[in-house]
């Protein structure tokens, strides 16, 4: 298997906890940021800025930002879960339920008024478990030419994320994407802590570090090529993808 494809297949989300006393070396951070620098963006707009957060004061301030779970998130999350490896292997998409806290996997039991687990400060837990955050910003007042609602610009941000993630994987550094930073109530407070000016917006954040313990096994599942590839017309499946084929 070519080297780049192996890194792509090995890439995974490391859900911590990371060792707060084992920092990311500056030389490695530079490689991750260099990977972001060379990400493709529409019209070479380079529509992003990155705030590296590793100082205790900033981490503590971000950790105090409340990020309560909502019922809608819980129900949407539940719809995508598999409750056994066998079920996941059959579906070929989604995630195992045991990758999440038990309180996140039962929408019928949702009761934030009586159960503190639904009220926990997600940012506080995340920040306590990582030595570094990368907060990725973009200018919400700009958009790629001919791109309604800046879909192409968002694709560029995705390329930035993927480049950083693959570089981290190749360096043996754990990486976890934190989409909650782009949620409006959280975003506003994160921008205040980091002194982010308008019209900059938070796209997402990433926590980086070295896991304290070995990571639990989560099977990597993907649809087969023939499941999502069509030949000339949608629904036409006449290309053979056997390893024996040229």
CORMOZI-V281230 format. One record per residue. N is the residue number from 1. PSI is psi in whole degrees, 0 to 359 (999 if undefined). NEAR is the number of other ideal C-beta (glycine too) atoms within 8 Angstrom. D_CENTER is the distance of its C-alpha to the mean C-alpha in whole Angstrom. Layout:
n: {N | N}
psi: {PSI | PSI}
near: {NEAR | NEAR}
d_center: {D_CENTER | D_CENTER}
This chain:
n: {1 | 2 | 3 | 4 | 5 | 6 | 7 | 8 | 9 | 10 | 11 | 12 | 13 | 14 | 15 | 16 | 17 | 18 | 19 | 20 | 21 | 22 | 23 | 24 | 25 | 26 | 27 | 28 | 29 | 30 | 31 | 32 | 33 | 34 | 35 | 36 | 37 | 38 | 39 | 40 | 41 | 42 | 43 | 44 | 45 | 46 | 47 | 48 | 49 | 50 | 51 | 52 | 53 | 54 | 55 | 56 | 57 | 58 | 59 | 60 | 61 | 62 | 63 | 64 | 65 | 66 | 67 | 68 | 69 | 70 | 71 | 72 | 73 | 74 | 75 | 76 | 77 | 78 | 79 | 80 | 81 | 82 | 83 | 84 | 85 | 86 | 87 | 88 | 89 | 90 | 91 | 92 | 93 | 94 | 95 | 96 | 97 | 98 | 99 | 100 | 101 | 102 | 103 | 104 | 105 | 106 | 107 | 108 | 109 | 110 | 111 | 112 | 113 | 114 | 115 | 116 | 117 | 118 | 119 | 120 | 121 | 122 | 123 | 124 | 125 | 126 | 127 | 128 | 129 | 130 | 131 | 132 | 133 | 134 | 135 | 136 | 137 | 138 | 139 | 140 | 141 | 142 | 143 | 144 | 145 | 146 | 147 | 148 | 149 | 150 | 151 | 152 | 153 | 154 | 155 | 156 | 157 | 158 | 159 | 160 | 161 | 162 | 163 | 164 | 165 | 166 | 167 | 168 | 169 | 170 | 171 | 172 | 173 | 174 | 175 | 176 | 177 | 178 | 179 | 180 | 181 | 182 | 183 | 184 | 185 | 186 | 187 | 188 | 189 | 190 | 191 | 192 | 193 | 194 | 195 | 196 | 197 | 198 | 199 | 200 | 201 | 202 | 203 | 204 | 205 | 206 | 207 | 208 | 209 | 210 | 211 | 212 | 213 | 214 | 215 | 216 | 217 | 218 | 219 | 220 | 221 | 222 | 223 | 224 | 225 | 226 | 227 | 228 | 229 | 230 | 231 | 232 | 233 | 234 | 235 | 236 | 237 | 238 | 239 | 240 | 241 | 242 | 243 | 244 | 245 | 246}
psi: {130 | 149 | 315 | 323 | 326 | 317 | 319 | 317 | 328 | 341 | 135 | 164 | 124 | 110 | 27 | 186 | 147 | 157 | 109 | 344 | 4 | 92 | 162 | 126 | 143 | 324 | 323 | 320 | 319 | 321 | 321 | 318 | 329 | 322 | 319 | 320 | 325 | 14 | 141 | 136 | 151 | 132 | 24 | 38 | 333 | 56 | 51 | 156 | 153 | 126 | 119 | 122 | 115 | 4 | 141 | 317 | 315 | 319 | 315 | 321 | 318 | 322 | 339 | 355 | 123 | 141 | 76 | 145 | 141 | 158 | 322 | 320 | 316 | 315 | 320 | 321 | 318 | 321 | 338 | 1 | 151 | 142 | 10 | 158 | 325 | 316 | 319 | 319 | 330 | 316 | 318 | 14 | 166 | 195 | 161 | 141 | 328 | 1 | 351 | 158 | 147 | 326 | 348 | 357 | 14 | 88 | 335 | 340 | 9 | 117 | 80 | 339 | 333 | 349 | 111 | 337 | 335 | 351 | 4 | 147 | 101 | 320 | 322 | 314 | 316 | 314 | 325 | 337 | 10 | 146 | 349 | 142 | 143 | 117 | 117 | 126 | 160 | 159 | 107 | 350 | 351 | 157 | 157 | 142 | 134 | 20 | 101 | 129 | 21 | 43 | 317 | 322 | 323 | 326 | 320 | 319 | 323 | 324 | 322 | 313 | 311 | 318 | 314 | 321 | 315 | 322 | 318 | 317 | 316 | 335 | 356 | 24 | 131 | 147 | 131 | 125 | 134 | 91 | 342 | 337 | 337 | 0 | 137 | 308 | 320 | 316 | 316 | 317 | 324 | 317 | 323 | 315 | 319 | 3 | 45 | 123 | 159 | 150 | 25 | 143 | 157 | 121 | 309 | 172 | 161 | 136 | 138 | 148 | 185 | 124 | 140 | 321 | 167 | 143 | 140 | 154 | 122 | 119 | 137 | 120 | 142 | 152 | 152 | 158 | 316 | 344 | 333 | 358 | 134 | 148 | 105 | 316 | 144 | 132 | 346 | 122 | 53 | 12 | 129 | 131 | 19 | 147 | 342 | 347 | 147 | 999}
near: {5 | 5 | 6 | 6 | 8 | 9 | 11 | 8 | 8 | 7 | 8 | 8 | 6 | 11 | 6 | 13 | 9 | 16 | 10 | 9 | 5 | 8 | 7 | 11 | 6 | 6 | 6 | 10 | 11 | 8 | 10 | 15 | 11 | 9 | 12 | 12 | 6 | 6 | 11 | 4 | 13 | 12 | 6 | 5 | 10 | 5 | 12 | 13 | 7 | 10 | 9 | 9 | 12 | 10 | 6 | 5 | 6 | 11 | 12 | 9 | 9 | 13 | 12 | 9 | 13 | 6 | 10 | 9 | 10 | 6 | 7 | 6 | 8 | 13 | 9 | 8 | 11 | 10 | 6 | 7 | 12 | 11 | 7 | 7 | 8 | 6 | 9 | 14 | 9 | 6 | 9 | 10 | 6 | 8 | 10 | 12 | 9 | 5 | 7 | 10 | 6 | 7 | 9 | 8 | 11 | 8 | 8 | 4 | 7 | 9 | 7 | 9 | 4 | 4 | 10 | 5 | 8 | 12 | 8 | 10 | 11 | 9 | 14 | 11 | 9 | 13 | 12 | 9 | 11 | 15 | 12 | 13 | 15 | 13 | 12 | 15 | 13 | 12 | 9 | 7 | 4 | 8 | 8 | 13 | 6 | 4 | 11 | 4 | 5 | 10 | 9 | 11 | 16 | 9 | 9 | 16 | 14 | 8 | 11 | 13 | 12 | 9 | 12 | 15 | 12 | 12 | 12 | 12 | 13 | 7 | 9 | 5 | 12 | 12 | 13 | 12 | 10 | 11 | 7 | 9 | 12 | 10 | 9 | 5 | 7 | 13 | 12 | 8 | 9 | 15 | 11 | 8 | 10 | 10 | 6 | 10 | 5 | 3 | 7 | 12 | 10 | 14 | 10 | 12 | 12 | 14 | 15 | 15 | 17 | 9 | 12 | 7 | 5 | 4 | 9 | 5 | 4 | 9 | 8 | 6 | 9 | 6 | 7 | 7 | 7 | 8 | 7 | 5 | 9 | 8 | 8 | 4 | 6 | 4 | 5 | 8 | 8 | 4 | 7 | 4 | 8 | 5 | 3 | 3 | 6 | 1}
d_center: {25 | 25 | 23 | 20 | 20 | 19 | 17 | 15 | 16 | 15 | 11 | 10 | 7 | 10 | 10 | 13 | 16 | 16 | 19 | 20 | 23 | 22 | 20 | 19 | 22 | 22 | 23 | 19 | 18 | 20 | 19 | 15 | 16 | 19 | 16 | 15 | 18 | 19 | 16 | 18 | 19 | 21 | 25 | 23 | 22 | 20 | 18 | 16 | 17 | 15 | 16 | 16 | 17 | 19 | 22 | 23 | 24 | 21 | 19 | 21 | 22 | 18 | 18 | 21 | 19 | 19 | 16 | 18 | 17 | 19 | 21 | 20 | 16 | 18 | 20 | 17 | 15 | 18 | 19 | 16 | 17 | 19 | 22 | 23 | 22 | 25 | 24 | 20 | 22 | 24 | 21 | 19 | 16 | 14 | 14 | 16 | 17 | 18 | 14 | 15 | 17 | 21 | 21 | 18 | 19 | 23 | 23 | 27 | 27 | 25 | 27 | 25 | 29 | 30 | 27 | 25 | 22 | 21 | 22 | 20 | 18 | 15 | 14 | 17 | 16 | 13 | 15 | 18 | 16 | 15 | 17 | 15 | 12 | 11 | 12 | 11 | 14 | 16 | 20 | 20 | 24 | 23 | 22 | 23 | 27 | 27 | 24 | 24 | 22 | 20 | 18 | 19 | 17 | 14 | 14 | 15 | 12 | 10 | 12 | 12 | 8 | 9 | 12 | 11 | 9 | 12 | 14 | 13 | 13 | 17 | 18 | 17 | 14 | 12 | 8 | 5 | 3 | 5 | 6 | 10 | 11 | 11 | 14 | 17 | 19 | 16 | 16 | 19 | 20 | 17 | 19 | 22 | 21 | 20 | 23 | 21 | 24 | 24 | 23 | 20 | 17 | 13 | 11 | 8 | 8 | 7 | 9 | 11 | 14 | 17 | 17 | 20 | 20 | 20 | 17 | 18 | 18 | 16 | 17 | 16 | 17 | 17 | 20 | 23 | 24 | 27 | 25 | 23 | 25 | 28 | 31 | 33 | 33 | 30 | 31 | 33 | 32 | 35 | 33 | 33 | 30 | 32 | 32 | 36 | 35 | 36}
